[in-house]
Structures are given as C-alpha cells and as structure tokens.
C-alpha cells in the first residue's frame, strides 16, 4: 500500500493582510518575516500581527512559518533566542533559519526549517541537515529534476521544499557577497542592494566590447506551474512561491493559480493529499502575467537552457499583447486578440533595447490613444504591465475558503439536538429544551433555511439531516441561536484540536560534510563556530561580513555568460572570438572578472584589481 503524502502550497506574506489573503486563496502554509532577523530586512512584522495570522491560518489547519534566516552577530544571539520563544508561545508552526548557531541555543520544541540561504545542493548536505533536526529543507533553485529526484531517493526521510514561482537570484542563495562588498549591505543580513539587476558592459582582455549597457546578471522570473506533477513524483512535498516584498494582488493571483493547478493533480492522484482543510471558490480567473513578472522560465529544471535571462530590462514586462500595426498622429493600433482598457499601462523595448512605458488615455474603435505618443515603430511588440480591469477585480474580494460540515438535527427526551461534524471529523452537539408541539404547517423548509445560513462563517453545509418522525414547531429565532452556538463551539473545538508539530531539538554531533569551512559557510558568531566544531569541522573561517578575503568569489552562479553567448566549450562546443578573461564593468566603472569553473559548471564573479 502506497503512503499518502501531504502536498503543501507555501505562499509569501509581506504583512498580515497578505498572509490572510494567501490562506483565503488556498495556501496550505505561509511564511512571514519576524520583527527582526529575516532575509528581507524591510519585511518585518510585529508579534501581534503574526499571532493574528496564526489564529486565522490554524482555523483551516494551515501553518505559519516565520523567517529568522539572517546570519547573526554575537550581540544578537540572546535576542534571537528570546524571539524564538515568543514565536513558539503565540503558536507559530516553524522557524526558517540560516545561522547554525541557533542550534546551540535553548530552544522550545518548535519545528526548524532550513532556509534556501543554507545553499543545499547535494544528498550529502540534505542528509546532514535532516540528521541535525531540520524538519523541512529548501533546496537550491538551480537543481535539475533529476538532481532533486536523486536527493529524495538517497534521503527519503527528508521533507523537501522547492521554489516554483517568483524572482530568481542569479547567485546561489547564501553565496552572494557583492552587495556587502560594494555597499556594506549584506544579502545574508536581509539587505541585498540588487546588484544583479544593474546594467553592465561586458569586455574582453583586450578591452573589446562584447555587450554594451545590458542587464547581464538579471534573470527572468521562475514559473514551474507546468512541472508540478513531475516535482511531486521527484519527491517534493512543499511548493514555495517567492515574494515577501510583493503586494497583495500578486499573492492572491499567484496563490490562486498554483492552488488550482495542484488540486487538478491531487484530485486524480490518490497518493497525494492537500496539507490543509477547506476548499476555495474564486471570483476571478488567475493569470500569472497579470501581476509582476520579468518574463518566465522554469530555470534549470530540465538542464541548461538559454532563455533564463532578461538582459534588456529587470523590470516587469507583463503580458504580451501583440505587435504595432498602424501608427497615427496621436494613436496606434495593435495586431492581436487581447482587448485594452482605458488606463492600462503598456511598455515596449525600443531600438536600443531599453524599456519604455506609457499609459493609455483612451481606447476607441480599436485605436489606442496614449497620454503622450511614444516613439513606436511598426511590428514593435507591445506588453501590458498594468491591467486596469484586472486591478479593479483583484482589489475586491476575490476568494472564499470554506470548511465543509455535516449538520444533523435530532429529537431527544426534552427537546432537540444539533450536531455538526466537519471535514476533519471534529464533532460537537448542542441540545435545547422545547415544548414538543406538533406543527400545524410543514417545518422542514424553514428549518433548513435557518440552519443553513452560514455565509459569514468559515463553514459550508454539505448535508443537513432532520432525523425525527413528527414535525415540531421550533421558532426561527431559536433555530438561529442554535446555529450560532453550534458554529462557535465548532470553531473552539477546531482551535483546541489543532495539532502543532512538537519537536525535540536535541544537540547532535554527526560529522559535517567537510572538515574545512571557508567564508562561504557564513559563520558569523561563536555559537555557529561551536556548532561546526561539535560536528567535527577542523578549520572554520569567519563570514565574509567579518573578514573578507581579497580573492573571494563575490558571486557563484549557475547562469553562465559564455553559455548565453553560445561559447560554452562543454555544452555547446562553442568558441569565442574574444580573448579571456572577460570583465563586467558597472556604471561607476568598477570592474569584475568572470571566472568559469567548467568542472563544477559555475560562473564566478570576482573583484578585479584594476578599474576600467
């Protein structure tokens, strides 16, 4: 008999509003920033708001994970420990961490998840983390489906989480130091300066320009909605949407899309099951390119591919609408099948490859009248990155999530009883005394009408059974009171019966995967150092933020510019007309050397001792 595996849709929450909407739109879990120490420094939330989100999520058996995934300075250790206890006491289901020093703390029995910042790429690393006590492990975004499957087969006890949607970091997460190098704003401290979204010139050793003013490190956004079943079969249990800085429209739209796609698979695959309760009805049609995107890619799930980059712009393109057909003095027309509305935001790439945006004033008889006529050419592709109609819809109430219940009204010795049984088999019964007077007129329709008024509750009745032979008269007010009391008691019972995972976070001493840790181990404090010493590591270098080596790799990327140019000697058997080494030159004339490690299939970015 095959084991049934829970499948979790994990959505981001910038704040309480986003978290509530994520749950209402079908998320099985949400992840949200703590007041401090999360890898998005500008996305912190109060303990009070997180507590409210926990109460809302747990009603649907959905979970709340809190990010504490920065590396910590020595003076922050005690504060972090106290914060973890606070989070435990308000009912948070798990914390997501990067700093291994947390394992040296006096911890409550709360589940701990491994952040993507830990940079987990191999079965050996997953096995180590699983034995350490991590209940869920986020894999590196760069892994192929085959690599994910291999990890699952070798470490079947590990619960694997992967990103399936949203913005992509060009560097392996946790291995990017260029922001701190340039600005002292550390990505490992939640303060990334978005260096990879800047434009650069690419030159060769002789100073020849290979590419001019292009966003050579900027990647498209991930979209794996067509690969969910393959990921399930490869062993993935948690499907994560990126976006803790995104607005509520993004959270609604993307969560709804992935909920619908996952449900299609779960409905026909009995070995998979939703990880939370309730079903969702939507008043809109989710469409991923209606909210922020730089264009989409499944990334390297199927291996190396060239279409992962967004060299022309790091901004949102949105949905492709068609190509320019006719250009008038103050209007233009587009050859395409999609309709436009007044107020739409449109954009295009000009002849220099620069993104140009403008707003539509009026749409009339197929003609588009911009607020100011842009420099368009025939056959230019037009994109819509702001849909007036979609925003009008998405800002309203767009989803209802309901828990199904069975209602049974029965006679007892002194009156009647109402029993509610929900889809998770929580059961309550309330009884009231009545004078059992035989009704002069039929009562069942009125009883149904009063008991089924559940619209402002999280419940929906799948069935109502009235189990008695004679029809008694029951006043409508009494029926309504019974319904309200029964619903209140069922809500209380669901809270009582919610089972949070209780974990014994014990110290471990199994050997780490290496005996030496460089600055890339991100060891910031004495507790992290003690953790690795206890796990047989002999040499431990301090974190880059404490002591930056002169020859450090500022980025380690699966994305490779030699491959993008068609010159990869391994995969493409290509040959470049330019002389290596190659350099990226930023607007402030800083030069960064590109190093190609073909054995590891990685491109590295290092600081050059010269300036352009």
C-alpha positions, 0 to 999 in steps of 0.5 A: 500500500502506497503512503499518502503524502501531504502536498503543501502550497507555501505562499509569501506574506509581506504583512498580515493582510497578505498572509490572510489573503494567501490562506483565503486563496488556498495556501496550505502554509505561509511564511512571514518575516519576524520583527527582526532577523529575516532575509528581507530586512524591510519585511518585518512584522510585529508579534501581534500581527503574526499571532493574528495570522496564526489564529486565522491560518490554524482555523483551516489547519494551515501553518505559519512559518516565520523567517529568522534566516539572517546570519547573526552577530554575537550581540544578537544571539540572546535576542534571537533566542528570546524571539524564538520563544515568543514565536513558539508561545503565540503558536507559530508552526516553524522557524526558517533559519540560516545561522547554525548557531541557533542550534546551540541555543535553548530552544522550545520544541518548535519545528526548524526549517532550513532556509534556501540561504543554507545553499543545499545542493547535494544528498550529502548536505540534505542528509546532514541537515535532516540528521541535525533536526531540520524538519523541512529543507529548501533546496537550491533553485538551480537543481535539475529534476533529476538532481532533486529526484536523486536527493529524495531517493538517497534521503527519503526521510527528508521533507523537501521544499522547492521554489516554483514561482517568483524572482530568481537570484542569479547567485546561489542563495547564501553565496552572494557577497557583492552587495556587502562588498560594494555597499556594506549591505549584506544579502545574508543580513536581509539587505541585498542592494540588487546588484544583479539587476544593474546594467553592465558592459561586458569586455574582453582582455583586450578591452573589446566590447562584447555587450554594451549597457545590458542587464547581464546578471538579471534573470527572468522570473521562475514559473514551474506551474507546468512541472508540478506533477513531475516535482511531486513524483521527484519527491517534493512535498512543499511548493514555495512561491517567492515574494515577501516584498510583493503586494497583495494582488500578486499573492492572491493571483499567484496563490490562486493559480498554483492552488488550482493547478495542484488540486487538478493533480491531487484530485486524480492522484490518490497518493497525494493529499492537500496539507490543509482543510477547506476548499476555495471558490474564486471570483476571478480567473488567475493569470500569472502575467497579470501581476509582476513578472520579468518574463518566465522560465522554469530555470534549470529544471530540465538542464541548461537552457538559454532563455533564463535571462532578461538582459534588456530590462529587470523590470516587469514586462507583463503580458504580451499583447501583440505587435504595432500595426498602424501608427497615427498622429496621436494613436496606434493600433495593435495586431492581436486578440487581447482587448485594452482598457482605458488606463492600462499601462503598456511598455515596449523595448525600443531600438536600443533595447531599453524599456519604455512605458506609457499609459493609455488615455483612451481606447476607441474603435480599436485605436489606442490613444496614449497620454503622450505618443511614444516613439513606436515603430511598426511590428514593435511588440507591445506588453501590458504591465498594468491591467486596469480591469484586472486591478479593479477585480483583484482589489475586491474580494476575490476568494472564499475558503470554506470548511465543509460540515455535516449538520444533523438535527435530532429529537431527544427526551426534552427537546432537540439536538444539533450536531455538526461534524466537519471535514476533519471529523471534529464533532460537537452537539448542542441540545435545547429544551422545547415544548414538543408541539406538533406543527400545524404547517410543514417545518422542514423548509424553514428549518433548513433555511435557518440552519443553513445560513452560514455565509459569514462563517468559515463553514459550508453545509454539505448535508443537513439531516432532520432525523425525527418522525413528527414535525415540531414547531421550533421558532426561527429565532431559536433555530438561529441561536442554535446555529450560532452556538453550534458554529462557535463551539465548532470553531473552539473545538477546531482551535483546541484540536489543532495539532502543532508539530512538537519537536525535540531539538536535541544537540547532535554531533554527526560529522559535517560534510567537510572538515574545512569551512571557508567564508562561504559557510557564513559563520558569523558568531561563536555559537555557529563556530561551536556548532561546526566544531561539535560536528567535527569541522577542523578549520572554520573561517569567519563570514565574509561580513567579518573578514573578507578575503581579497580573492573571494568569489563575490558571486557563484552562479549557475547562469553562465555568460559564455553559455548565453553567448553560445561559447560554452566549450562543454555544452555547446562546443562553442568558441569565442572570438574574444580573448579571456578573461572577460570583465563586467564593468558597472556604471561607476566603472568598477570592474569584475572578472568572470571566472568559469569553473567548467568542472563544477559548471559555475560562473564566478564573479570576482573583484578585479584589481584594476578599474576600467 
